[in-house]
Amino acid sequence: MMQSRRSLLLGACAGVGVVLCGSMLSIHAATQAKDETKAKPRVIKIEARKFIYTPNEITIKQGEQIILELTALDFVHGFSLPDFKMRTDIMPGKVTTLVLTPTDVGRFTFLCDNFCGDGHETMNGSIIVEA
């Protein structure tokens, strides 16, 4: 009789341990999923064509990681973001990506640095970084 009570008690404790362990795994999985969602960068698509970027003004949060997906519609344009020491060519029909995680707050100008004709000097835009 003593043996069966002890077996039942040990079995009950083991069952509680499994339930607690399962709960801990569920909590860990939920936390991990939340962290992965939070860390996912935002994708911002920018089109370049004579003599404009669309959009030409982008607002993001300080510390937010973004991926710029740049496409050119008509010409090999340049994309220069001097304050972040970033620069690339944008080829027609291809997507060029840049990853940006700004640490400073402010308004930062980007511009085309491949001469694309009269009006080239006005081909620019701004990234606004807010706290």
Buried (B, 14 or more C-beta within 10 A) or exposed (E): EEEEEEEEEEEEEEEEEEEEEEEEEEEEEEEEEEEEEEEEEEEBEBBBBBBBBEEEEBEBEEEEBBBBBBBBEEBEBBBBBEBBEBEBBBBEEEEBEBEBEBEEEEEBEBBBBBEBEEEBEEBBBBBEBEE
